[in-house]
């Protein structure tokens, strides 16, 4: 009985802590790749710089208005349910929860798609979502 009571208490605590509404993003907010164009040919290691307009960067777990942190999608699509926290998927969805604005990666030679999405302090995409255009790059070596 004690463990059932604890389980119910944890469930209610989780529900109470879960945001009812997604964090709003300001009108005109944009996230993008700095200096990297769709169709670019690049060599390893690949350094990506993340740009942001109309919002600021804050690490995960730190709640400030009009801020978020980056998530990089590599060769995959954005999730269909944007009300849930961004999943971490090895080599597919990279979290930058410390507030990083660049990364250096080694990608296999060939074509790759890249897309950025900003998420709030709880890794939940803003409303409306702040996402970059999906770009394709070709890694030559």
LUMTI-35958 format. One record per residue: y, z, x of N, C-alpha, C in turn; residue number from 1; residue in one letter. Coordinates in nm, 4 decimals, decimal comma. Atoms other than C-alpha are relative to their C-alpha. Example, Ala and Ser with C-alpha at 12.3 -4.5 7.8 and 13.67 -1.06 7.14 Angstrom:
2
+----------+----------+----------+----------+----------+----------+----------+----------+----------+-----+--------+
!   nnorth !      nup !    neast !  canorth !     caup !   caeast !   cnorth !      cup !    ceast ! num ! residu !
+----------+----------+----------+----------+----------+----------+----------+----------+----------+-----+--------+
!  -0,1190 !   0,0000 !   0,0890 !  -0,4500 !   0,7800 !   1,2300 !   0,1200 !   0,0000 !   0,0900 !   1 !      a !
!  -0,1190 !  -0,0060 !  -0,0820 !  -0,1060 !   0,7140 !   1,3670 !   0,1090 !   0,0730 !  -0,0770 !   2 !      s !
+----------+----------+----------+----------+----------+----------+----------+----------+----------+-----+--------+
END
This chain:
141
+----------+----------+----------+----------+----------+----------+----------+----------+----------+-----+--------+
!   nnorth !      nup !    neast !  canorth !     caup !   caeast !   cnorth !      cup !    ceast ! num ! residu !
+----------+----------+----------+----------+----------+----------+----------+----------+----------+-----+--------+
!  -0,1188 !   0,0000 !   0,0824 !   0,0000 !   0,0000 !   0,0000 !   0,1256 !   0,0000 !   0,0872 !   1 !      x !
!  -0,1151 !  -0,0072 !  -0,0894 !   0,2358 !   0,0812 !   0,2865 !   0,0316 !  -0,1375 !   0,0596 !   2 !      x !
!  -0,0228 !   0,1325 !  -0,0582 !   0,1853 !  -0,2653 !   0,4422 !   0,0517 !  -0,0984 !  -0,1050 !   3 !      x !
!  -0,0508 !   0,0855 !   0,1070 !   0,2437 !  -0,4344 !   0,1048 !   0,1490 !   0,0292 !  -0,0237 !   4 !      x !
!  -0,1400 !  -0,0383 !   0,0176 !   0,5688 !  -0,2423 !   0,0631 !   0,0850 !  -0,0557 !   0,1134 !   5 !      x !
!  -0,0720 !   0,0538 !  -0,1156 !   0,6746 !  -0,3426 !   0,4148 !   0,0149 !  -0,1511 !  -0,0118 !   6 !      x !
!  -0,0051 !   0,1460 !   0,0145 !   0,5876 !  -0,7083 !   0,3471 !   0,1033 !  -0,0411 !  -0,1049 !   7 !      x !
!  -0,0967 !   0,0310 !   0,1050 !   0,7914 !  -0,7102 !   0,0243 !   0,1425 !   0,0256 !   0,0499 !   8 !      x !
!  -0,1324 !  -0,0316 !  -0,0543 !   1,0856 !  -0,5422 !   0,2004 !   0,0451 !  -0,1075 !   0,0978 !   9 !      x !
!  -0,0333 !   0,1073 !  -0,0949 !   1,0740 !  -0,8030 !   0,4794 !   0,0329 !  -0,1295 !  -0,0719 !  10 !      x !
!  -0,0266 !   0,1212 !   0,0779 !   1,0599 !  -1,0845 !   0,2254 !   0,1401 !   0,0048 !  -0,0602 !  11 !      x !
!  -0,1332 !  -0,0117 !   0,0590 !   1,3693 !  -0,9564 !   0,0433 !   0,1094 !  -0,0011 !   0,1056 !  12 !      x !
!  -0,0990 !   0,0026 !  -0,1086 !   1,5520 !  -0,9006 !   0,3722 !   0,0216 !  -0,1423 !   0,0488 !  13 !      x !
!  -0,0101 !   0,1393 !  -0,0431 !   1,4757 !  -1,2585 !   0,4741 !   0,0781 !  -0,0824 !  -0,1013 !  14 !      x !
!  -0,0699 !   0,0742 !   0,1051 !   1,5925 !  -1,3969 !   0,1402 !   0,1480 !   0,0365 !  -0,0006 !  15 !      x !
!  -0,1394 !  -0,0439 !   0,0005 !   1,9113 !  -1,1889 !   0,1554 !   0,0763 !  -0,0561 !   0,1188 !  16 !      x !
!  -0,0664 !   0,0495 !  -0,1200 !   1,9868 !  -1,3125 !   0,5082 !   0,0105 !  -0,1521 !   0,0011 !  17 !      x !
!   0,0011 !   0,1465 !   0,0013 !   1,9165 !  -1,6783 !   0,4273 !   0,1250 !  -0,0508 !  -0,0699 !  18 !      x !
!  -0,1241 !   0,0458 !   0,0632 !   2,2372 !  -1,8702 !   0,3547 !  -0,0282 !  -0,0734 !  -0,1305 !  19 !      x !
!   0,0155 !   0,0668 !   0,1290 !   2,2751 !  -1,9789 !  -0,0058 !   0,0541 !  -0,1416 !   0,0067 !  20 !      x !
!  -0,0632 !   0,1308 !  -0,0124 !   2,5002 !  -2,2680 !   0,0869 !   0,0118 !  -0,0348 !   0,1477 !  21 !      x !
!  -0,0188 !   0,0425 !  -0,1384 !   2,5252 !  -2,4731 !   0,4016 !   0,1451 !   0,0204 !   0,0413 !  22 !      x !
!  -0,1337 !  -0,0179 !  -0,0549 !   2,8232 !  -2,4131 !   0,6259 !   0,0790 !  -0,1294 !  -0,0160 !  23 !      x !
!  -0,0776 !   0,1228 !   0,0175 !   3,1000 !  -2,6592 !   0,5377 !   0,0516 !  -0,0537 !   0,1339 !  24 !      x !
!  -0,0633 !   0,0640 !  -0,1161 !   3,2249 !  -2,9080 !   0,7947 !   0,1346 !  -0,0537 !  -0,0462 !  25 !      x !
!  -0,1313 !   0,0511 !   0,0398 !   3,5902 !  -3,0112 !   0,7977 !  -0,0015 !  -0,1521 !  -0,0165 !  26 !      x !
!  -0,0123 !   0,1444 !   0,0207 !   3,6874 !  -3,3575 !   0,6754 !   0,0328 !  -0,0679 !   0,1324 !  27 !      x !
!  -0,0271 !   0,0781 !  -0,1202 !   3,6818 !  -3,6136 !   0,9542 !  -0,0712 !   0,0470 !   0,1252 !  28 !      x !
!   0,0727 !  -0,0470 !  -0,1184 !   3,4560 !  -3,4155 !   1,1894 !  -0,0979 !  -0,1078 !   0,0467 !  29 !      x !
!   0,0875 !   0,1026 !  -0,0574 !   3,2628 !  -3,6435 !   1,4251 !  -0,0688 !   0,0533 !   0,1248 !  30 !      x !
!   0,0739 !  -0,0256 !  -0,1233 !   2,9968 !  -3,6078 !   1,6936 !  -0,0448 !  -0,1367 !   0,0530 !  31 !      x !
!   0,0280 !   0,1316 !  -0,0579 !   2,9246 !  -3,8910 !   1,9374 !  -0,0411 !   0,0161 !   0,1465 !  32 !      x !
!   0,0332 !   0,0058 !  -0,1424 !   2,7984 !  -3,9890 !   2,2820 !   0,1221 !  -0,0522 !   0,0745 !  33 !      x !
!  -0,1147 !   0,0402 !  -0,0807 !   3,0724 !  -4,0143 !   2,5431 !  -0,0469 !  -0,1011 !   0,1042 !  34 !      x !
!   0,0283 !   0,0996 !  -0,1027 !   3,0591 !  -4,3330 !   2,7502 !  -0,1360 !  -0,0664 !  -0,0075 !  35 !      x !
!   0,1311 !   0,0626 !   0,0155 !   2,7230 !  -4,4500 !   2,6164 !   0,0019 !  -0,0832 !  -0,1275 !  36 !      x !
!  -0,0067 !   0,0923 !   0,1135 !   2,7130 !  -4,7538 !   2,3901 !  -0,1394 !  -0,0394 !  -0,0467 !  37 !      x !
!   0,1233 !   0,0543 !   0,0542 !   2,4417 !  -4,8852 !   2,1627 !  -0,0399 !  -0,1227 !   0,0811 !  38 !      x !
!   0,0493 !   0,1135 !  -0,0776 !   2,2268 !  -5,1289 !   2,3617 !   0,0155 !   0,0159 !   0,1508 !  39 !      x !
!  -0,0225 !  -0,0208 !  -0,1442 !   2,3169 !  -4,9783 !   2,7021 !  -0,1317 !  -0,0028 !   0,0767 !  40 !      x !
!   0,1119 !  -0,0045 !  -0,0938 !   2,0824 !  -5,0275 !   2,9963 !   0,0336 !   0,1099 !   0,0997 !  41 !      x !
!  -0,0244 !  -0,1153 !  -0,0869 !   2,0464 !  -4,7085 !   3,2008 !  -0,1205 !   0,0225 !   0,0913 !  42 !      x !
!   0,1068 !  -0,0375 !  -0,0929 !   1,8425 !  -4,5730 !   3,4932 !  -0,0165 !   0,1509 !  -0,0033 !  43 !      x !
!   0,0269 !  -0,1433 !  -0,0099 !   1,6789 !  -4,2329 !   3,5329 !   0,0589 !   0,0571 !   0,1270 !  44 !      x !
!  -0,0095 !  -0,0853 !   0,1185 !   1,7870 !  -3,9658 !   3,5399 !   0,1185 !  -0,0416 !  -0,0867 !  45 !      x !
!  -0,1021 !   0,0399 !   0,0966 !   1,9946 !  -4,0271 !   3,2265 !   0,0840 !   0,1232 !  -0,0346 !  46 !      x !
!  -0,0897 !  -0,1102 !   0,0366 !   2,2978 !  -3,8017 !   3,1790 !   0,0742 !  -0,0383 !  -0,1274 !  47 !      x !
!  -0,0661 !   0,0204 !   0,1285 !   2,4263 !  -3,7740 !   2,8231 !   0,1107 !   0,1031 !  -0,0146 !  48 !      x !
!  -0,1140 !  -0,0878 !   0,0275 !   2,7690 !  -3,6296 !   2,7410 !   0,0265 !  -0,0054 !  -0,1498 !  49 !      x !
!  -0,0189 !  -0,0091 !   0,1444 !   2,8286 !  -3,5085 !   2,3855 !   0,1478 !   0,0207 !  -0,0317 !  50 !      x !
!  -0,1377 !  -0,0131 !   0,0434 !   3,1679 !  -3,5588 !   2,2228 !   0,0070 !   0,0575 !  -0,1404 !  51 !      x !
!  -0,0185 !  -0,0613 !   0,1307 !   3,3036 !  -3,3744 !   1,9227 !   0,1480 !  -0,0070 !  -0,0370 !  52 !      x !
!  -0,1378 !   0,0106 !   0,0495 !   3,6163 !  -3,4316 !   1,7128 !   0,0112 !   0,0801 !  -0,1293 !  53 !      x !
!  -0,0271 !  -0,0721 !   0,1237 !   3,7587 !  -3,1983 !   1,4500 !  -0,0745 !   0,1305 !  -0,0167 !  54 !      x !
!   0,0738 !  -0,1266 !   0,0026 !   3,5314 !  -2,9027 !   1,5292 !  -0,0086 !   0,0538 !   0,1417 !  55 !      x !
!   0,0203 !  -0,0606 !  -0,1305 !   3,4522 !  -2,6677 !   1,8137 !  -0,1461 !   0,0333 !   0,0226 !  56 !      x !
!   0,1365 !  -0,0370 !  -0,0374 !   3,1401 !  -2,5535 !   1,9946 !  -0,0099 !   0,1524 !   0,0053 !  57 !      x !
!   0,0335 !  -0,1420 !  -0,0120 !   2,9905 !  -2,2054 !   1,9558 !  -0,1516 !   0,0096 !   0,0153 !  58 !      x !
!   0,1448 !  -0,0149 !  -0,0171 !   2,6460 !  -2,0889 !   2,0696 !  -0,0686 !   0,0389 !  -0,1308 !  59 !      x !
!   0,0793 !  -0,0427 !   0,1153 !   2,3692 !  -2,0350 !   1,8160 !   0,0122 !   0,1516 !  -0,0130 !  60 !      x !
!  -0,0095 !  -0,1424 !   0,0253 !   2,3932 !  -1,6938 !   1,6546 !   0,1424 !   0,0526 !  -0,0058 !  61 !      x !
!  -0,1410 !  -0,0400 !   0,0017 !   2,7745 !  -1,6833 !   1,6858 !   0,0691 !  -0,0751 !  -0,1140 !  62 !      x !
!  -0,0593 !   0,0626 !   0,1182 !   2,9505 !  -1,7473 !   1,3545 !   0,1523 !  -0,0056 !   0,0130 !  63 !      x !
!  -0,1431 !   0,0269 !   0,0027 !   3,2973 !  -1,9016 !   1,3789 !   0,0213 !  -0,1186 !  -0,0929 !  64 !      x !
!  -0,0299 !   0,1129 !   0,0884 !   3,4578 !  -2,1313 !   1,1236 !   0,0156 !  -0,1285 !   0,0814 !  65 !      x !
!  -0,0171 !   0,1348 !  -0,0568 !   3,4474 !  -2,5047 !   1,2017 !  -0,0599 !  -0,0152 !   0,1395 !  66 !      x !
!   0,0705 !   0,0146 !  -0,1277 !   3,2034 !  -2,4684 !   1,4920 !  -0,1481 !  -0,0256 !  -0,0250 !  67 !      x !
!   0,1439 !   0,0195 !   0,0037 !   2,8438 !  -2,5525 !   1,5690 !  -0,0495 !  -0,0272 !   0,1402 !  68 !      x !
!   0,0571 !   0,0375 !  -0,1294 !   2,6115 !  -2,6545 !   1,8492 !  -0,0850 !  -0,1256 !  -0,0199 !  69 !      x !
!   0,0644 !   0,1316 !   0,0045 !   2,4420 !  -2,9833 !   1,9354 !  -0,1528 !   0,0076 !  -0,0086 !  70 !      x !
!   0,1440 !   0,0256 !   0,0029 !   2,0903 !  -3,1063 !   1,8617 !  -0,0165 !  -0,1493 !   0,0275 !  71 !      x !
!   0,0236 !   0,1391 !  -0,0400 !   1,9621 !  -3,4271 !   2,0216 !  -0,1354 !  -0,0452 !  -0,0532 !  72 !      x !
!   0,1222 !   0,0609 !   0,0539 !   1,7064 !  -3,6444 !   1,8418 !  -0,0342 !  -0,1201 !   0,0875 !  73 !      x !
!   0,0461 !   0,1063 !  -0,0890 !   1,5066 !  -3,8688 !   2,0765 !  -0,1185 !  -0,0700 !  -0,0657 !  74 !      x !
!   0,1083 !   0,0810 !   0,0575 !   1,2954 !  -4,1482 !   1,9262 !  -0,0565 !   0,0592 !  -0,1289 !  75 !      x !
!   0,0438 !  -0,0559 !   0,1275 !   1,2808 !  -3,9735 !   1,5889 !   0,1169 !  -0,0008 !  -0,0974 !  76 !      x !
!  -0,1032 !  -0,0010 !   0,1045 !   1,4711 !  -3,9585 !   1,2598 !   0,0452 !   0,1419 !  -0,0288 !  77 !      x !
!  -0,0483 !  -0,1293 !   0,0466 !   1,6816 !  -3,6771 !   1,1248 !  -0,0913 !   0,0495 !  -0,1118 !  78 !      x !
!   0,0852 !  -0,0505 !   0,1087 !   1,4960 !  -3,4458 !   0,8858 !   0,0563 !  -0,0385 !  -0,1358 !  79 !      x !
!  -0,0455 !   0,0376 !   0,1343 !   1,5113 !  -3,5354 !   0,5179 !   0,0614 !   0,1192 !  -0,0730 !  80 !      x !
!  -0,0538 !  -0,1198 !   0,0640 !   1,5845 !  -3,1749 !   0,4126 !   0,0980 !   0,0680 !   0,0955 !  81 !      x !
!  -0,1026 !  -0,0547 !  -0,0888 !   1,9132 !  -3,0760 !   0,5756 !   0,0423 !   0,1415 !  -0,0383 !  82 !      x !
!  -0,0298 !  -0,1385 !   0,0361 !   1,9156 !  -2,7350 !   0,4059 !  -0,0811 !   0,0983 !   0,0843 !  83 !      x !
!   0,0868 !  -0,0837 !  -0,0840 !   1,6586 !  -2,6054 !   0,6547 !   0,0475 !  -0,0030 !   0,1450 !  84 !      x !
!  -0,0355 !   0,0015 !  -0,1419 !   1,7078 !  -2,5066 !   1,0200 !  -0,0605 !  -0,1210 !   0,0709 !  85 !      x !
!   0,0469 !   0,1137 !  -0,0788 !   1,6731 !  -2,7922 !   1,2684 !  -0,1264 !   0,0429 !   0,0747 !  86 !      x !
!   0,1226 !  -0,0374 !  -0,0704 !   1,3154 !  -2,7872 !   1,3995 !   0,0109 !  -0,0306 !   0,1494 !  87 !      x !
!   0,0112 !   0,0310 !  -0,1427 !   1,2408 !  -2,7770 !   1,7712 !  -0,1299 !  -0,0766 !   0,0180 !  88 !      x !
!   0,1177 !   0,0836 !  -0,0204 !   1,0031 !  -3,0583 !   1,8590 !   0,0050 !  -0,0477 !   0,1448 !  89 !      x !
!   0,0008 !   0,0321 !  -0,1431 !   0,9087 !  -3,0986 !   2,2248 !   0,0169 !  -0,1498 !   0,0232 !  90 !      x !
!  -0,0320 !   0,1377 !  -0,0387 !   1,0527 !  -3,4201 !   2,3728 !   0,0529 !  -0,0863 !  -0,1147 !  91 !      x !
!  -0,0514 !   0,0761 !   0,1150 !   1,1868 !  -3,5226 !   2,0290 !   0,1301 !   0,0584 !  -0,0550 !  92 !      x !
!  -0,1187 !  -0,0665 !   0,0523 !   1,4415 !  -3,2651 !   1,9063 !   0,0364 !   0,1115 !   0,0966 !  93 !      x !
!  -0,0427 !  -0,0939 !  -0,1035 !   1,6337 !  -3,0776 !   2,1750 !   0,1183 !   0,0808 !  -0,0518 !  94 !      x !
!  -0,1060 !  -0,0914 !   0,0438 !   1,8473 !  -2,7736 !   2,0862 !   0,0891 !   0,0363 !   0,1187 !  95 !      x !
!  -0,0966 !  -0,0415 !  -0,1009 !   2,1615 !  -2,6872 !   2,2802 !   0,0722 !   0,1242 !  -0,0513 !  96 !      x !
!  -0,0466 !  -0,1224 !   0,0627 !   2,2006 !  -2,3380 !   2,1397 !   0,0915 !   0,0860 !   0,0843 !  97 !      x !
!  -0,0936 !  -0,0759 !  -0,0838 !   2,3999 !  -2,2075 !   2,4351 !   0,1389 !  -0,0637 !  -0,0006 !  98 !      x !
!  -0,1294 !   0,0674 !   0,0092 !   2,6810 !  -2,4483 !   2,3501 !   0,0166 !  -0,1113 !   0,1017 !  99 !      x !
!  -0,0086 !   0,1059 !  -0,1000 !   2,5971 !  -2,7119 !   2,6124 !   0,0540 !  -0,1285 !  -0,0628 ! 100 !      x !
!  -0,0576 !   0,1263 !   0,0468 !   2,7798 !  -3,0430 !   2,5861 !  -0,0477 !  -0,1184 !   0,0829 ! 101 !      x !
!   0,0612 !   0,1105 !  -0,0743 !   2,5690 !  -3,2520 !   2,8246 !  -0,1410 !   0,0388 !   0,0404 ! 102 !      x !
!   0,1364 !  -0,0213 !  -0,0463 !   2,2134 !  -3,2939 !   2,9460 !  -0,0391 !  -0,1162 !   0,0901 ! 103 !      x !
!   0,0582 !   0,1046 !  -0,0835 !   2,0312 !  -3,4868 !   3,2165 !  -0,1495 !  -0,0026 !  -0,0285 ! 104 !      x !
!   0,1394 !   0,0187 !   0,0402 !   1,6937 !  -3,6262 !   3,1080 !  -0,0662 !  -0,1077 !   0,0840 ! 105 !      x !
!   0,0795 !   0,1107 !  -0,0523 !   1,4177 !  -3,8367 !   3,2539 !  -0,0794 !  -0,0540 !  -0,1178 ! 106 !      x !
!   0,0680 !   0,0661 !   0,1115 !   1,2961 !  -4,0821 !   2,9917 !  -0,0916 !  -0,1086 !   0,0540 ! 107 !      x !
!   0,0917 !   0,1066 !  -0,0402 !   1,0043 !  -4,3212 !   3,0181 !   0,0734 !  -0,1337 !  -0,0056 ! 108 !      x !
!  -0,0614 !   0,1332 !   0,0074 !   1,1081 !  -4,6788 !   3,0965 !  -0,0271 !  -0,0635 !  -0,1371 ! 109 !      x !
!   0,0128 !   0,0654 !   0,1301 !   1,1661 !  -4,8804 !   2,7798 !   0,1130 !   0,0384 !  -0,0930 ! 110 !      x !
!  -0,1040 !  -0,0250 !   0,1000 !   1,3668 !  -4,8544 !   2,4606 !  -0,0153 !   0,1403 !  -0,0587 ! 111 !      x !
!  -0,0039 !  -0,1334 !   0,0610 !   1,4706 !  -4,5182 !   2,3157 !   0,1171 !   0,0064 !  -0,0971 ! 112 !      x !
!  -0,1104 !  -0,0270 !   0,0903 !   1,6779 !  -4,4114 !   2,0183 !   0,0494 !   0,1419 !   0,0244 ! 113 !      x !
!  -0,0642 !  -0,1294 !  -0,0192 !   1,9219 !  -4,1233 !   2,0462 !   0,0958 !   0,0240 !  -0,1159 ! 114 !      x !
!  -0,0940 !  -0,0364 !   0,1048 !   2,1156 !  -3,9384 !   1,7771 !   0,0329 !   0,1483 !   0,0138 ! 115 !      x !
!  -0,0452 !  -0,1388 !  -0,0063 !   2,3191 !  -3,6174 !   1,7728 !   0,0249 !   0,0540 !  -0,1400 ! 116 !      x !
!  -0,0372 !  -0,0686 !   0,1232 !   2,3547 !  -3,3658 !   1,4929 !   0,0507 !   0,1385 !   0,0382 ! 117 !      x !
!  -0,0542 !  -0,1339 !  -0,0195 !   2,5718 !  -3,0556 !   1,4925 !  -0,0616 !   0,0910 !  -0,1056 ! 118 !      x !
!   0,0511 !  -0,0973 !   0,0968 !   2,4335 !  -2,7432 !   1,3265 !   0,0754 !   0,1311 !   0,0191 ! 119 !      x !
!  -0,0757 !  -0,1250 !  -0,0028 !   2,5796 !  -2,4034 !   1,2467 !  -0,0703 !   0,1069 !   0,0837 ! 120 !      x !
!   0,0508 !  -0,1114 !  -0,0802 !   2,5084 !  -2,0645 !   1,4020 !  -0,1466 !   0,0317 !  -0,0266 ! 121 !      x !
!   0,1403 !  -0,0236 !   0,0336 !   2,1680 !  -2,0538 !   1,2264 !  -0,0847 !  -0,1271 !   0,0141 ! 122 !      x !
!   0,0690 !   0,1281 !  -0,0216 !   2,0660 !  -2,4096 !   1,3321 !  -0,0111 !  -0,0834 !  -0,1276 ! 123 !      x !
!   0,0047 !   0,0753 !   0,1249 !   2,1332 !  -2,5407 !   0,9790 !   0,1132 !  -0,1032 !   0,0016 ! 124 !      x !
!  -0,1036 !   0,1030 !   0,0017 !   2,3185 !  -2,8740 !   0,9508 !   0,1127 !   0,0347 !  -0,0974 ! 125 !      x !
!  -0,1172 !  -0,0244 !   0,0831 !   2,6693 !  -2,8549 !   0,8072 !  -0,0049 !  -0,0862 !  -0,1261 ! 126 !      x !
!  -0,0110 !   0,0765 !   0,1233 !   2,7667 !  -2,9881 !   0,4666 !   0,1449 !  -0,0463 !  -0,0152 ! 127 !      x !
!   0,0949 !   0,1083 !  -0,0294 !   2,8462 !  -3,2721 !   0,4882 !  -0,0464 !   0,0059 !   0,1457 ! 128 !      x !
!   0,0535 !  -0,0050 !  -0,1364 !   2,6295 !  -3,3206 !   0,7969 !   0,0908 !  -0,0733 !   0,0991 ! 129 !      x !
!  -0,0784 !   0,0612 !  -0,1074 !   2,8029 !  -3,4017 !   1,1246 !  -0,1014 !  -0,0631 !   0,0947 ! 130 !      x !
!   0,1009 !   0,0725 !  -0,0776 !   2,5836 !  -3,6685 !   1,2842 !   0,0625 !  -0,1229 !   0,0649 ! 131 !      x !
!  -0,0450 !   0,1218 !  -0,0666 !   2,6361 !  -3,9505 !   1,5297 !  -0,0747 !  -0,1194 !  -0,0572 ! 132 !      x !
!   0,0787 !   0,1214 !   0,0249 !   2,5315 !  -4,3084 !   1,4822 !  -0,1242 !   0,0079 !   0,0865 ! 133 !      x !
!   0,1203 !   0,0098 !  -0,0837 !   2,1776 !  -4,3625 !   1,6044 !   0,0207 !  -0,1194 !   0,0920 ! 134 !      x !
!  -0,0133 !   0,1093 !  -0,0952 !   2,1945 !  -4,5686 !   1,9218 !  -0,1345 !  -0,0258 !   0,0674 ! 135 !      x !
!   0,1179 !   0,0385 !  -0,0768 !   1,9293 !  -4,7530 !   2,1171 !   0,0423 !  -0,0282 !   0,1428 ! 136 !      x !
!  -0,0248 !   0,0287 !  -0,1409 !   1,9231 !  -4,7537 !   2,4958 !  -0,1278 !  -0,0543 !   0,0616 ! 137 !      x !
!   0,1169 !   0,0484 !  -0,0741 !   1,6932 !  -4,9231 !   2,7429 !   0,0031 !   0,0627 !   0,1385 ! 138 !      x !
!   0,0153 !  -0,0613 !  -0,1317 !   1,5759 !  -4,7228 !   3,0439 !  -0,0752 !  -0,0999 !   0,0870 ! 139 !      x !
!   0,0597 !   0,1037 !  -0,0828 !   1,5040 !  -4,9672 !   3,3253 !  -0,0892 !   0,0557 !   0,1101 ! 140 !      x !
!   0,0861 !  -0,0605 !  -0,1038 !   1,3514 !  -4,7293 !   3,5831 !  -0,0065 !   0,1483 !  -0,0205 ! 141 !      x !
+----------+----------+----------+----------+----------+----------+----------+----------+----------+-----+--------+
END
